[in-house]
Amino acid sequence: MNKPFLNLINSVKDKDSTSSENITNKKGGEKSKLLIILGFLISLSSIFLLLYTINYKFG
């Protein structure tokens, strides 16, 4: 059976999904920058603590 309006329904769904994806991507980008900065700070502090521990224990 041929459904003549199927393409119209699919195009409306595509437009709705792209607008919601744009909003999600903007919020996700802000969160990812924050997580990268926090991860970098935690990594630096753990390296510093590791070097301090090695120097105190074996130095």
C-alpha positions in Angstrom: 0.0 0.0 0.0 1.3 3.4 -1.0 1.3 6.1 1.7 1.4 9.5 -0.1 2.0 11.7 3.0 4.8 9.6 4.6 7.5 11.9 3.3 5.8 15.0 4.8 5.5 13.4 8.2 9.2 12.3 8.1 10.4 15.8 7.1 8.5 17.4 10.0 10.1 14.9 12.4 13.6 15.7 11.0 13.1 19.4 11.5 12.0 18.9 15.1 14.9 16.6 15.9 17.5 18.9 14.4 16.4 21.9 16.5 16.5 19.9 19.7 19.9 18.5 18.7 21.3 22.0 18.3 20.1 23.0 21.8 21.6 19.8 23.3 25.0 20.3 21.5 25.3 23.8 22.8 24.7 22.7 26.4 27.0 19.6 25.9 29.8 21.9 24.6 29.7 24.0 27.7 29.7 21.0 30.0 32.6 19.3 28.1 34.8 22.4 28.4 34.2 22.5 32.1 34.9 18.7 32.4 38.2 19.1 30.4 39.4 21.9 32.7 38.5 20.0 35.9 40.1 16.8 34.5 43.3 18.8 33.7 43.5 20.3 37.2 42.9 16.9 38.8 45.6 15.3 36.7 48.1 18.0 37.6 47.4 17.7 41.3 47.7 13.9 41.2 51.0 14.1 39.4 52.3 16.7 41.9 51.2 14.4 44.8 52.8 11.4 43.2 56.1 13.2 42.8 55.9 14.6 46.3 55.3 11.1 47.7 58.1 9.5 45.7 60.5 12.3 46.8 59.4 12.0 50.5 59.5 8.2 50.5 62.6 7.5 48.5 64.4 10.8 48.3 
